[in-house]
Amino acid sequence: MDITNLESMPGKKIVKHLGLVQGSSVRAKHAGRDLLSSIKNLFGGELTSYTELLQESREEAMDRMLQQAKSVEANAILNVRFSTSSITQGAAEIYVYGTAVQLEATE
């Protein structure tokens, strides 16, 4: 499936608009990771455990969006955007959304 943050797919015509598709993932901090990150925060540098946590959340949210797009028989998702929000202290949501479409078939 083609996925882009552009409003159209260069060289391809949209033949059917199928609407908004989305996926999300809510993750909480792990107590052990949080303790190690607090120590790392004193000295500076990347908090790799949080980077990994957010990457896993993005992948899960994308997978959910893709499944929703497949269920409406889309072959592309355009104008894809990510959003992050705090749900509670120590938990965040990754939300991804885009426009499901059918693009002209290529020969």
N, C-alpha and C positions, 0 to 999 in steps of 0.2 A: 504494500500500500504506500502510495506517495504521501509524504507529510512535509509541509512547509509553513514557514511563518509569513509567506507572501500571500497577497489577496487573490492571486491566480497562479496557475502553473504555466510558466513560459512555454509557448509552443503547443499548448493543449487547450481545447475548448470545454467549458463546463456544459454538460448536457442535462444535468439534473441537480437541483439543490435539495439536500436532504435534512438540513437543519443543524442545530448545535449538538455537538457531542462533547462529553466531558468525562473526566476521571479525577479521583482524589485519593489521597492517602494521609492518614493522621498518624503521626508517630510521637512517642514520648521518649524523653531522654532516659538512658539506662543509668542507674545509680553508680555503677562502677566507672562507666565512661565519664559521667559528670564529675566524679572525684578527680580522675586523671586530667580532665580538661581544666578543672579549676587550678590544679598545680601548673599545668602548661600555660595557663592564662597569666600567671605571675611572671613568667619569663618571656612570653611572646611567642609568636609563630602560629602556624596553621593548626587548628584543632581537627586533626585528621579523622577522629572518630565521628565528629559531627558532619564532616564533609561526606564520609561514607554513608551515614544515616540519611542525609538529604538526597544523595545519589540513589540510594535504594528506594526512597519515597518517590522520587521523580520517575524512576523506571516503573514502579507499581502503578502510579497514576497514569502514565502513558499507556501501559498495558490495558488498563480499564477503559481508557478512551478509545483505543483501537478495537477492543471487543464491542463497544457500543457502536462504533462506525461500521464494523462488519455486520452487526445485527440489522442495520438499515441498508445493507448492500452497497455501501460506499466503496469507491476504489481510491479515494484520496481525502485528506483532511487539510484544509487551507486555513491560513490566518491563525496558526496555533500560538497560544499564549500560556505562560505559567504565572501563577500567583501563589504567594505564601502568606499565611496568617497564623497568628498565635491563637490557640484554642483555650488553653489554660496554661498556668505556669508550668513549664517543662514539656509542653506538647505543642506541636505545630502541624498545620495542614498544608500539603502541597496540592494545588488545584491546577489542572491543565484543561484547556478547552479549545475548540476550533470548529470550523464549519465543514460538515461532511458533504461531499459531493460525488457525483459520478462524472468522470472525465471521459471524453471521446476515446474509444478504443484505438490503440496503435496497431499498425499492421506490421 
